[in-house]
Structures are given as structure tokens and as C-alpha cells.
């Protein structure tokens, strides 16, 4: 976590200007702490658990095997150097050591010797098995494994022992499988924790914001439909409304108001990007952004322009009918203090409540030239 926090102050890695948005900075710090905690937990867990698997390598670093072989080598050296009269007693001594050698591993370990060889001098060859020496018998409960990789050979100048490590190899393979599964489990658990942390810090607040926007837009559309029906009833003698085809198109357009909610939210997000600080947005010379900037500046586009904003005569008639209704709705929902404060120079829209901010946005769109048709 200290490394991640230190990297933020490196000059070459500091890409954002000092005048950054507070919300983005808070989210970045929160995510940095969460990710650093998860990565530190994963590193410590692996550093503590991995050494535990080294206990399965105990036979390869067991000093008792080399000690026993060295002891048998000394006995064999004394046996070959002894006169013929003392060889039987030396053979019995070797026989006793071999029985102790086998019983030591039979009672204390899962591995042990299955064969022992001796030789009279370093230049001579080994004599296998040990029973070829006069007066020596070799009896072991361990057998030669089927796989040669499970055989461990420990040799000295005068003795050589073969150990069966098949059971140990099986436990070692099993421990490696468990180790891999543990690593995969820890990585998956860490990814899930990181994903939940990111969702809790970033996605859930955005979901709550859009749910509130959807609710208020649904209320506005429902009230707009009721006001429009009242307006149609009061102005039934208008020539444009009497046209049956025009009325059908208008009803179909009103019924799809909810379907256009996502488009309205997309336009609101574009407006918020333009109102955000310079450090938190990126500008692109796109057609949609230029059209949005012209609309906010109060400019309108001529018919047939390259921006694609072509409005038919019928749409203008329907817009002229809906515009007073929607403006009356927004004006009714907007408090008088806000309507009067919009024209003041020190008015700050970000100090207004969230609900009233949405009404201000709708009021600004409907009272700007060209914005009504675009919205």
C-alpha cells in the first residue's frame, strides 16, 4: 500500500492537473486504499502459506539417510580390513546394524531402504545385495518402486543404499495440486472483493442517481400527458388537431415518451460534462459535441445544414402545440425564487437541491432557441 501511495507523487506519473475534481479524487483515493489492502492481503497470505509446503520435501533433506549409510560404510571398511578370524563377528555386527537400519525407517517414516550394497575398496565394484557378504542377511519391508524416479540413492566410499520414496512423491504431488488450487482460490476471492469494492464505490452511487432521474422524468411525462389532454380538449377547434392523421402521430409520439427517457438521460450527461471542471472532462471535435455547444450558446441551425437537424412542417405544428404545455408545466414546478435567481450573475446551480436542479435543466432547455426541438 505504501508503494501505491508513493507512486502518486512521482512527477512523471502525475498526469492530472492540481485542480482536479473533488469527487473523482475521493473515488481515486478510496479505490487505491481498497486495492492496496487486497493486494497486501494476497501477498502476505501467499508468503505465509507457501513455506508450509516445504515440509513435504523433508526426505530429500533428511540427514539420517546419509548418517546411516556412512555408519554402514565404516562397518564394511572394518569388515574388509579385519583378518579372516574376525570376519564372522564383524559380519554379525553388520547384520545387527542392517536390522536397526530397516527398523528405524519402518517405525518412524513412510520411506525406507529396499536394498544395500557394499564394496571392498573405492576401485572395486559394489556387491549387491548385502546378503552376498559372508554372515550378512538382508530383510527389508520396503520394495523397489515401479517408477525409477521414486528411487533415492545415497552412497559413500564403501556402502550404497537405495530408498523407496514412492509414497512421499505421491504426497508431494498432492500438495502441489492443493497449492495451485489455493492460489486460484485466493486470486478469485481477491478479484471478487475488488469487484465488489469498485461496485460499492463507483457503480452504486451512479445507479442511485439514475434511478432518481428516471423517477422524476416519469412524473414529468405523466403530468405532461395530462396537461396535453386538457389542452387538446380546450382547443379542439384548432385546425392542426382536427387532422386525424396528425392526431394519431401525436398520440403515438406521446406514448413513446418513456422510450425516449434514455435519450434524455444521455443528453443530460452531455450537459453535465460541459458544465464539469476542465480537469475532469476531455474534449473531442465531434459533430454531436459541436451541436450541443451551439444549442447551449443559444444558436440555431438552418434547415438542410450538415448537422442533420431537419424539422418538417408537421413537426413544427406539433411542437407549437406541445411547447406551451411543457413550458407551463416546468414553470409551475419551478419555484419563483429560482426563476428570478437564474438571471443573476452570482447564481450557482450546483448549490441547488438535486430535484430542483433537474427542473432548472429542463427550464434552460425549453427557453433556449433550438433546444426545444433538439430535446
C-alpha positions as MATLAB code, in Angstrom:
seq = 'XXXXXXXXXXXXXXXXXXXXXXXXXXXXXXXXXXXXXXXXXXXXXXXXXXXXXXXXXXXXXXXXXXXXXXXXXXXXXXXXXXXXXXXXXXXXXXXXXXXXXXXXXXXXXXXXXXXXXXXXXXXXXXXXXXXXXXXXXXXXXXXXXXXXXXXXXXXXXXXXXXXXXXXXXXXXXXXXXXXXXXXXXXXXXXXXXXXXXXXXXXXXXXXXXXXXXXXXXXXXXXXXXXXXXXXXXXXXXXXXXXXXXXXXXXXXXXXXXXXXXXXXXXXXXXXXXXXXXXXXXXXXXXXXXXXXXXXXXXXXXXXXXXXXXXXXXXXXXXXXXXXXXXXXXXXXXXXXXXXXXXXXXXXXXXXXXXXXXXXXXXXXXXXXXXXXXXX';
ca = [
       0.000    0.000    0.000;
       2.890    2.383    0.674;
       4.307    1.770   -2.800;
       0.965    2.549   -4.456;
       0.563    5.708   -2.405;
       4.148    6.814   -3.161;
       3.759    6.353   -6.927;
       1.102    9.070   -6.991;
       3.730   11.697   -6.101;
       6.242   10.702   -8.800;
       6.495   13.674  -11.236;
       6.457   11.551  -14.401;
       3.393    9.621  -13.296;
       1.350   12.616  -12.178;
      -0.707   13.306  -15.290;
      -3.710   15.101  -13.818;
      -3.508   18.836  -13.050;
      -3.633   20.003   -9.478;
      -7.094   21.459   -9.955;
      -8.877   18.086  -10.056;
     -12.465   17.367   -9.193;
     -13.094   16.534   -5.546;
     -15.456   13.669   -6.299;
     -13.026   11.981   -8.681;
     -10.187   12.488   -6.202;
     -12.187   10.931   -3.373;
     -13.130    7.934   -5.521;
      -9.498    7.501   -6.603;
      -8.227    7.563   -3.019;
     -10.902    5.106   -1.898;
     -10.100    2.682   -4.709;
      -6.357    2.993   -4.036;
      -6.811    2.051   -0.389;
      -9.109   -0.872   -1.213;
      -6.866   -2.274   -3.942;
      -3.742   -1.845   -1.816;
      -5.409   -3.701    1.058;
      -6.474   -6.593   -1.157;
      -3.062   -6.899   -2.829;
      -1.272   -6.749    0.529;
      -3.549   -9.464    1.923;
      -2.875  -11.698   -1.076;
       0.905  -11.184   -0.830;
       1.036  -11.870    2.909;
      -1.205  -14.921    2.595;
       0.991  -16.422   -0.136;
       4.200  -15.583    1.758;
       2.905  -17.353    4.884;
       1.302  -20.405    3.279;
       3.900  -21.271    0.619;
       6.669  -22.211    3.126;
       4.305  -24.701    4.787;
       4.514  -26.937    1.718;
       8.278  -27.331    2.166;
       7.665  -29.891    4.908;
       6.801  -32.413    2.199;
      10.400  -32.113    0.940;
      11.710  -33.493    4.235;
      13.069  -36.821    2.852;
      15.360  -35.012    0.413;
      16.984  -33.038    3.222;
      16.880  -35.806    5.813;
      20.368  -36.213    7.316;
      19.532  -39.597    8.818;
      19.869  -41.330    5.431;
      23.434  -40.141    4.863;
      24.259  -40.837    8.525;
      23.094  -44.456    8.321;
      24.931  -45.056    5.044;
      28.109  -43.546    6.494;
      27.813  -45.817    9.551;
      27.354  -48.896    7.355;
      30.314  -47.796    5.235;
      32.565  -47.708    8.302;
      31.386  -51.170    9.333;
      32.050  -52.518    5.831;
      35.520  -50.968    5.833;
      36.314  -52.667    9.148;
      34.895  -55.950    7.837;
      37.118  -55.975    4.743;
      40.191  -54.854    6.742;
      39.720  -57.448    9.521;
      41.611  -60.780    9.454;
      39.773  -63.904    8.424;
      39.367  -64.997   12.045;
      37.367  -61.868   12.938;
      35.245  -61.649    9.793;
      32.326  -63.738   11.186;
      31.964  -61.464   14.209;
      32.229  -58.367   12.023;
      29.570  -59.833    9.735;
      27.223  -60.279   12.694;
      27.860  -56.673   13.639;
      26.947  -55.510   10.125;
      23.864  -57.732   10.262;
      22.761  -56.103   13.522;
      23.264  -52.616   12.077;
      21.223  -53.524    9.000;
      18.297  -54.670   11.148;
      18.440  -51.425   13.109;
      18.683  -49.526    9.835;
      15.477  -51.076    8.459;
      13.514  -50.872   11.721;
      14.367  -47.172   12.117;
      12.521  -46.217    8.920;
       9.780  -48.817    9.306;
       8.657  -47.363   12.624;
       9.288  -43.652   12.008;
       8.760  -42.791    8.340;
       6.805  -43.514    5.172;
      10.009  -44.184    3.240;
      12.936  -46.506    3.778;
      15.693  -48.641    2.207;
      14.849  -51.586   -0.012;
      18.449  -52.537   -0.952;
      22.035  -52.015    0.331;
      25.345  -52.617   -1.469;
      28.976  -52.853   -0.204;
      32.418  -52.893   -1.800;
      35.868  -53.670   -0.509;
      37.705  -50.615   -1.935;
      36.965  -47.441   -3.909;
      38.315  -49.113   -7.065;
      36.167  -52.227   -6.669;
      32.525  -52.587   -7.668;
      29.615  -52.732   -5.270;
      28.315  -56.123   -4.186;
      24.500  -56.218   -4.216;
      22.560  -57.249   -2.311;
      24.186  -57.092    1.100;
      23.446  -60.767    1.660;
      26.363  -61.695   -0.606;
      28.734  -60.814    2.237;
      29.507  -63.777    4.405;
      27.326  -63.912    7.501;
      25.118  -60.971    6.498;
      21.371  -61.250    5.841;
      19.212  -58.545    4.303;
      15.486  -58.430    5.055;
      13.533  -55.225    4.387;
       9.813  -54.475    4.418;
      10.289  -51.908    1.632;
      10.170  -52.937   -2.018;
      11.567  -51.431   -5.172;
       9.073  -48.913   -6.654;
       7.819  -49.292  -10.204;
       8.932  -45.797  -11.165;
      12.674  -45.186  -11.135;
      12.056  -41.510  -10.340;
      10.859  -42.581   -6.877;
      14.246  -44.130   -6.012;
      16.784  -42.121   -3.998;
      20.382  -43.409   -3.967;
      22.717  -42.434   -1.106;
      26.313  -43.686   -1.452;
      29.705  -43.365    0.257;
      33.095  -44.971   -0.421;
      32.169  -48.445    0.830;
      28.341  -48.546    1.007;
      25.329  -47.563   -1.052;
      21.649  -47.609   -0.046;
      18.512  -47.398   -2.215;
      15.455  -45.707   -0.679;
      11.814  -46.044   -1.730;
      10.185  -42.572   -1.938;
       7.051  -43.510   -3.910;
       4.649  -42.625   -1.085;
       6.423  -39.339   -0.458;
       6.267  -38.460   -4.156;
       2.520  -39.013   -4.131;
       2.070  -36.721   -1.138;
       4.300  -34.137   -2.788;
       2.220  -34.196   -5.990;
      -0.958  -33.898   -3.940;
       0.453  -30.924   -2.048;
       1.351  -29.208   -5.335;
      -2.213  -29.682   -6.588;
      -3.607  -28.268   -3.344;
      -1.175  -25.368   -3.577;
      -2.309  -24.495   -7.115;
      -5.965  -24.732   -6.108;
      -5.285  -22.474   -3.129;
      -3.598  -19.868   -5.330;
      -6.525  -19.934   -7.772;
      -8.993  -19.633   -4.897;
      -7.143  -16.674   -3.390;
      -6.926  -14.932   -6.760;
     -10.631  -15.489   -7.427;
     -11.569  -14.309   -3.939;
      -9.401  -11.215   -4.307;
     -10.938  -10.407   -7.709;
     -14.434  -10.729   -6.254;
     -13.536   -8.461   -3.335;
     -12.036   -5.887   -5.702;
     -15.076   -6.052   -7.969;
     -17.447   -5.579   -5.048;
     -15.358   -2.676   -3.773;
     -15.402   -0.934   -7.153;
     -19.139   -1.546   -7.446;
     -19.752   -0.132   -3.980;
     -17.614    2.975   -4.544;
     -18.464    3.830   -8.169;
     -21.438    1.956   -9.612;
     -23.958    2.062   -6.773;
     -23.931    5.885   -6.445;
     -24.440    6.189  -10.206;
     -27.325    3.717  -10.060;
     -29.000    5.744   -7.335;
     -28.568    8.948   -9.348;
     -30.154    7.481  -12.475;
     -32.993    5.914  -10.510;
     -33.873    9.323   -9.094;
     -33.658   10.874  -12.571;
     -35.921    8.181  -14.018;
     -38.479    8.704  -11.274;
     -38.672   12.457  -11.764;
     -38.740   12.162  -15.559;
     -41.583    9.665  -15.306;
     -43.511   12.092  -13.101;
     -42.887   14.934  -15.549;
     -44.020   12.849  -18.529;
     -47.169   11.691  -16.763;
     -48.134   15.247  -15.798;
     -47.239   16.428  -19.312;
     -49.611   13.884  -20.826;
     -52.450   15.005  -18.562;
     -51.872   18.677  -19.348;
     -51.724   17.926  -23.046;
     -55.051   16.108  -22.936;
     -56.580   19.075  -21.151;
     -55.101   21.438  -23.721;
     -56.442   19.347  -26.601;
     -59.915   19.355  -25.097;
     -59.863   23.125  -24.631;
     -58.547   23.769  -28.148;
     -60.488   21.169  -30.070;
     -61.267   23.674  -32.790;
     -57.630   24.117  -33.808;
     -57.164   23.091  -37.420;
     -53.983   21.112  -36.795;
     -55.570   18.988  -34.114;
     -58.638   18.183  -36.236;
     -56.488   16.410  -38.731;
     -56.886   12.715  -37.831;
     -53.502   11.665  -39.172;
     -51.794   14.414  -37.207;
     -53.622   13.413  -34.027;
     -52.616    9.766  -34.486;
     -48.977   10.720  -34.960;
     -49.129   12.952  -31.919;
     -50.628   10.223  -29.719;
     -48.017    7.747  -30.884;
     -45.290   10.245  -30.116;
     -46.716   10.900  -26.635;
     -46.972    7.170  -25.891;
     -43.276    6.725  -26.632;
     -42.186    9.386  -24.148;
     -40.917    6.734  -21.746;
     -38.907    5.089  -24.508;
     -37.145    8.412  -25.118;
     -36.118    8.659  -21.456;
     -32.738    7.057  -22.101;
     -32.019    9.597  -24.829;
     -32.918   12.416  -22.446;
     -30.546   10.986  -19.833;
     -27.777   10.805  -22.438;
     -28.304   14.468  -23.297;
     -28.271   15.406  -19.596;
     -24.957   13.583  -19.149;
     -23.516   15.540  -22.079;
     -24.628   18.779  -20.453;
     -23.059   17.736  -17.142;
     -19.773   17.017  -18.931;
     -19.735   20.501  -20.411;
     -20.523   22.036  -17.014;
     -17.836   19.958  -15.231;
     -14.380   21.423  -14.429;
     -11.758   21.433  -17.152;
      -9.658   18.755  -15.402;
     -12.452   16.201  -15.306;
     -13.550   16.144  -18.950;
     -11.945   15.549  -22.304;
     -12.993   17.494  -25.345;
     -13.410   15.911  -28.710;
     -14.096   17.620  -32.007;
     -17.165   15.535  -32.741;
     -20.317   16.527  -34.576;
     -22.570   15.847  -31.578;
     -20.496   17.948  -29.192;
     -20.378   20.905  -31.573;
     -24.148   20.714  -31.986;
     -24.561   20.620  -28.192;
     -22.282   23.628  -27.709;
     -24.233   25.599  -30.328;
     -27.501   24.754  -28.631;
     -26.218   25.856  -25.245;
     -24.950   29.082  -26.747;
     -28.435   29.910  -27.982;
     -27.675   29.367  -31.687;
     -29.958   27.577  -34.109;
     -29.191   25.602  -37.252;
     -30.703   26.336  -40.657;
     -32.658   23.648  -42.417;
     -30.543   21.398  -44.581;
     -27.318   22.075  -42.665;
     -24.633   19.438  -42.222;
     -25.651   18.867  -38.603;
     -28.687   16.856  -39.673;
     -31.279   18.878  -37.711;
     -34.165   18.887  -40.210;
     -37.622   19.645  -38.861;
     -40.659   19.091  -41.030;
     -43.641   21.434  -41.138;
     -45.860   18.915  -39.349;
     -43.315   18.546  -36.557;
     -43.229   22.304  -36.172;
     -47.025   22.377  -35.838;
     -46.990   19.657  -33.199;
     -44.105   21.362  -31.392;
     -46.024   24.630  -31.333;
     -48.874   22.760  -29.611;
     -46.724   20.940  -27.058;
     -44.340   23.777  -26.256;
     -46.769   25.945  -24.209;
     -47.963   22.891  -22.295;
     -44.481   21.713  -21.336;
     -43.286   25.231  -20.570;
     -46.302   25.786  -18.363;
     -45.535   22.510  -16.581;
     -41.875   23.360  -15.946;
     -42.723   26.927  -14.898;
     -45.305   25.621  -12.433;
     -42.880   23.125  -10.900;
     -40.019   25.648  -10.688;
     -40.130   27.979   -7.647;
     -40.278   31.722   -8.251;
     -37.054   32.305   -6.314;
     -35.136   30.073   -8.703;
     -36.678   31.662  -11.780;
     -35.665   35.088  -10.538;
     -32.210   33.927   -9.463;
     -31.275   32.444  -12.839;
     -30.654   35.876  -14.341;
     -28.327   36.937  -11.522;
     -24.572   36.794  -12.097;
     -23.714   35.073   -8.812;
     -26.266   32.280   -9.301;
     -24.713   28.819   -8.753;
     -26.785   25.891   -9.983;
     -24.690   23.377   -8.050;
     -25.878   24.803   -4.715;
     -29.486   23.918   -5.522;
     -31.148   20.692   -4.439;
     -30.951   17.721   -6.802;
     -34.652   17.760   -7.689;
     -34.702   21.487   -8.387;
     -31.508   21.127  -10.430;
     -33.310   18.814  -12.853;
     -36.131   21.334  -13.204;
     -33.588   24.079  -13.854;
     -32.014   21.985  -16.618;
     -35.405   21.406  -18.241;
     -36.296   25.094  -17.885;
     -32.998   26.136  -19.523;
     -33.504   23.730  -22.417;
     -37.060   24.864  -23.118;
     -36.171   28.561  -23.019;
     -33.204   28.399  -25.406;
     -33.552   28.752  -29.148;
     -33.289   25.415  -30.898;
     -33.054   23.423  -27.678;
     -36.750   22.526  -27.574;
     -36.677   20.693  -30.935;
     -33.373   19.007  -30.046;
     -34.606   17.794  -26.616;
];
